[in-house]
Amino acid sequence: MIDANAVIHPDAKIGANVTVGPFSYIGAAVEIGDDTWIGSHVVIKGPCTVGKGNKFFQFSSIGEECQDKKYNGEPTRVEIGDNNVFRECCTVHRGTVQDQGLTKIGSDNLFMAYTHVAHDCVVGNHVILANNASIAGHVQVDDWAILGGMTGVHQFVHIGAHAFTAGCSLVLQDVPPYVMVSGQSAAPRAINSEGLKRRNFSKEAVLAVRRAYKLLYRSGFTTAEALPQLKEMAQQHPEVAPMAEFVENSSRGIVR
């Protein structure tokens, strides 16, 4: 159902069974997938592609020009997958030509009220950004990561799969998979063992991840010294492989 007070650009493409509430605006070069629900006072600007089954609550702003001062009106874009929830006042900005020109969000994510996804970010699947969490430009957040309320993530940071940031964390370096961080600046505290159990990791897998964490953070080794041993552990325990690969490829350096 399209409310009579909604404004939809004639070039926008609206799928089947889409609801658009009163006073919402759907701009040119926007594609909205089937079964999407758009509440009142929502703004979606293009170029922007939205998949199926998404929900946008009031005053969310999707696909707006980015806040990078280098941006000069280039036709960059946003791509959003399926079954995401964007709560009140959530903002997602388009990319820049200095990167790939794309801000990309996967599927089954929850963006709580007042969260912000800046230009050129890549967010995976099953990610949660709690209230007021913000990720700066060029940040990558992998599957199943959780950012606690009022977390701030510095530009170009990479947050690994199943990682967890406590509320009010200031994240300045990469967070490896499975690792829980807190503080300003954020420091490693433990592994996200409860999250892994909820996602049906076996006891043996959780134990292997815990041993890898201790090797990386509690052994007294530098990152370079711990990495060969992490790779060796990964040969016996596949769950450790994402951590070893992440540490090896980190460009900003991992939280310590």
KOLSE-735968 format. One line per 3 residues: their letters; for each residue x, y negated, z of C-alpha. Coordinates in Angstrom, 2 decimals, padded with zeros to 5 digits. Layout:
A	X:Y:Z | ...
//
This chain:
MID	000.00:000.00:000.00 | 001.34:-003.40:-001.02 | 000.02:-006.23:001.14
ANA	-001.44:-009.16:-000.77 | 000.91:-011.53:001.06 | 004.07:-009.64:000.06
VIH	006.24:-011.13:-002.70 | 007.70:-008.62:-005.15 | 009.82:-009.68:-008.10
PDA	008.46:-008.36:-011.42 | 011.81:-006.68:-012.15 | 011.78:-004.69:-008.90
KIG	011.02:-000.97:-009.16 | 008.74:000.44:-006.48 | 008.31:004.20:-006.07
ANV	005.23:006.20:-005.17 | 003.52:005.94:-001.79 | 005.51:002.86:-000.74
TVG	004.14:000.48:001.90 | 005.16:-003.19:001.88 | 003.86:-005.33:004.74
PFS	002.76:-008.97:004.76 | 005.27:-011.72:004.01 | 008.01:-009.31:002.95
YIG	010.14:-010.14:-000.10 | 011.48:-007.62:-002.61 | 013.87:-009.29:-005.06
AAV	015.09:-008.65:-008.59 | 017.27:-005.61:-009.31 | 015.86:-003.75:-006.30
EIG	014.78:-000.12:-006.54 | 012.71:001.35:-003.69 | 012.33:005.13:-003.50
DDT	009.16:007.08:-002.80 | 007.54:007.21:000.65 | 009.45:004.20:001.96
WIG	007.81:002.02:004.60 | 008.62:-001.70:004.67 | 007.08:-003.68:007.50
SHV	006.29:-007.37:007.63 | 008.82:-010.17:007.10 | 011.47:-007.88:005.57
VIK	013.85:-009.20:002.89 | 015.49:-006.83:000.38 | 017.60:-008.44:-002.34
GPC	019.42:-006.87:-005.27 | 021.28:-005.37:-006.80 | 020.15:-002.78:-004.26
TVG	019.02:000.83:-004.53 | 017.02:002.38:-001.70 | 016.30:006.10:-001.59
KGN	013.24:007.97:-000.33 | 011.56:007.91:003.03 | 013.33:004.90:004.53
KFF	011.78:002.61:007.16 | 012.49:-001.12:007.46 | 011.16:-002.96:010.50
QFS	010.36:-006.65:010.72 | 012.99:-009.28:009.97 | 015.57:-006.81:008.65
SIG	017.63:-008.30:005.81 | 019.07:-005.89:003.25 | 021.27:-006.69:000.25
EEC	021.97:-010.30:001.07 | 025.12:-012.06:-000.18 | 028.08:-011.19:002.01
QDK	029.73:-013.61:004.42 | 033.18:-013.24:002.88 | 034.34:-016.73:001.83
KYN	035.90:-015.24:-001.32 | 032.48:-014.15:-002.56 | 031.53:-016.19:-005.62
GEP	028.18:-014.84:-006.68 | 029.40:-011.65:-008.36 | 026.70:-008.97:-008.94
TRV	027.86:-006.59:-006.21 | 025.43:-004.11:-004.71 | 024.08:-002.00:-001.86
EIG	023.20:001.69:-002.12 | 021.10:003.37:000.57 | 020.25:007.08:000.77
DNN	017.15:008.76:002.21 | 015.32:008.77:005.54 | 017.18:005.94:007.22
VFR	015.63:003.70:009.87 | 016.50:-000.01:010.02 | 015.09:-001.61:013.14
ECC	014.29:-005.25:013.84 | 016.71:-007.90:012.53 | 019.17:-005.40:011.06
TVH	021.44:-006.87:008.36 | 023.25:-005.10:005.50 | 025.35:-007.17:003.07
RGT	026.47:-006.48:-000.48 | 030.08:-005.66:-001.36 | 032.83:-007.76:-002.91
VQD	034.82:-007.46:-006.12 | 038.00:-007.40:-004.04 | 036.94:-003.86:-003.02
QGL	034.58:-001.54:-004.91 | 031.77:-004.08:-005.09 | 029.59:-001.72:-003.06
TKI	028.23:-001.33:000.45 | 027.08:002.29:000.74 | 024.90:003.95:003.35
GSD	024.09:007.65:003.35 | 021.02:009.40:004.73 | 019.32:010.10:008.08
NLF	020.95:007.17:009.87 | 019.52:004.98:012.63 | 020.40:001.29:012.75
MAY	018.92:-000.16:015.92 | 017.88:-003.77:016.46 | 020.32:-006.53:015.51
THV	022.94:-004.20:014.05 | 025.13:-005.46:011.21 | 026.78:-003.64:008.31
AHD	029.17:-006.00:006.54 | 030.38:-006.06:002.93 | 032.11:-003.03:001.41
CVV	031.34:-000.72:004.34 | 030.74:003.00:003.82 | 028.46:004.73:006.33
GNH	027.94:008.48:006.14 | 025.00:010.59:007.29 | 023.35:011.04:010.71
VIL	025.13:007.95:012.08 | 023.69:005.85:014.91 | 024.45:002.17:015.50
ANN	022.90:001.18:018.84 | 021.56:-002.31:019.50 | 023.86:-005.16:018.45
ASI	026.63:-002.89:017.16 | 028.44:-004.55:014.26 | 030.94:-003.25:011.73
AGH	033.09:-005.76:009.85 | 034.02:-005.62:006.17 | 035.58:-002.54:004.58
VQV	034.82:-000.27:007.58 | 034.17:003.43:007.05 | 031.98:005.37:009.50
DDW	031.83:009.12:008.96 | 028.98:011.58:009.57 | 027.45:011.96:013.05
AIL	029.42:009.08:014.59 | 027.67:007.02:017.28 | 028.46:003.39:018.01
GGM	027.25:002.26:021.41 | 025.41:-000.99:021.97 | 027.36:-004.17:021.26
TGV	030.31:-002.26:019.80 | 032.42:-004.45:017.53 | 034.54:-002.80:014.82
HQF	037.41:-004.68:013.16 | 037.61:-004.80:009.38 | 039.25:-001.86:007.54
VHI	038.84:000.45:010.56 | 037.91:004.09:009.93 | 035.74:005.92:012.47
GAH	035.83:009.69:012.12 | 033.04:012.24:012.17 | 031.42:012.96:015.55
AFT	033.30:010.08:017.18 | 031.64:008.02:019.91 | 032.19:004.44:021.06
AGC	030.94:003.31:024.46 | 028.88:000.17:024.84 | 030.74:-003.12:024.38
SLV	033.77:-001.39:022.85 | 036.11:-003.48:020.69 | 037.55:-001.12:018.08
LQD	040.73:-002.40:016.45 | 042.26:000.84:015.15 | 041.04:004.08:013.59
VPP	039.11:006.52:015.80 | 039.82:010.17:014.93 | 037.01:012.71:014.61
YVM	035.45:013.93:017.88 | 037.10:011.24:020.01 | 035.24:009.06:022.56
VSG	036.60:005.56:023.09 | 035.77:002.62:025.32 | 037.21:-000.71:026.39
QSA	038.49:-003.95:024.90 | 040.46:-002.99:023.02 | 039.06:000.53:022.78
APR	041.20:003.39:024.05 | 040.64:007.17:023.90 | 038.90:008.72:026.91
AIN	037.86:012.28:025.96 | 036.24:014.28:023.19 | 032.57:014.01:022.39
SEG	031.92:017.47:023.81 | 028.22:016.92:024.50 | 027.64:015.75:020.94
LKR	029.43:018.80:019.56 | 027.31:021.14:021.69 | 024.15:019.47:020.43
RNF	025.35:020.09:016.88 | 025.87:023.79:017.60 | 029.66:023.84:017.75
SKE	030.67:027.09:019.44 | 032.43:027.14:022.81 | 035.58:028.29:021.01
AVL	035.38:025.39:018.56 | 034.89:022.82:021.33 | 037.83:024.32:023.22
AVR	040.02:024.07:020.14 | 039.07:020.42:019.64 | 039.78:019.72:023.31
RAY	043.24:021.28:023.00 | 043.92:019.21:019.89 | 042.89:016.07:021.77
KLL	045.24:016.92:024.65 | 048.08:017.50:022.21 | 047.45:014.16:020.52
YRS	046.82:012.06:023.61 | 048.00:013.82:026.77 | 051.19:015.63:025.80
GFT	053.50:012.63:025.73 | 054.17:013.13:022.02 | 054.02:010.27:019.56
TAE	051.49:010.58:016.77 | 054.25:011.61:014.36 | 055.49:014.26:016.77
ALP	052.01:015.66:017.42 | 050.92:015.81:013.76 | 052.88:018.96:012.72
QLK	051.47:020.82:015.69 | 047.96:019.63:014.88 | 048.36:021.01:011.37
EMA	049.51:024.32:012.80 | 046.48:024.46:015.11 | 044.22:023.68:012.16
QQH	045.35:026.86:010.39 | 043.86:028.92:013.21 | 040.94:026.64:014.08
PEV	039.22:025.00:011.08 | 037.48:022.50:013.36 | 040.85:020.88:014.06
APM	041.58:020.31:010.35 | 039.50:017.09:010.05 | 041.41:015.59:012.98
AEF	044.80:016.49:011.53 | 043.88:015.16:008.08 | 042.46:011.96:009.58
VEN	045.57:011.26:011.65 | 047.86:011.91:008.69 | 045.91:009.55:006.41
SSR	045.22:006.74:008.88 | 046.30:003.40:007.42 | 045.72:001.23:010.50
GIV	047.01:003.74:013.02 | 044.80:005.55:015.49 | 043.60:004.30:018.88
R	046.13:005.09:021.61
//
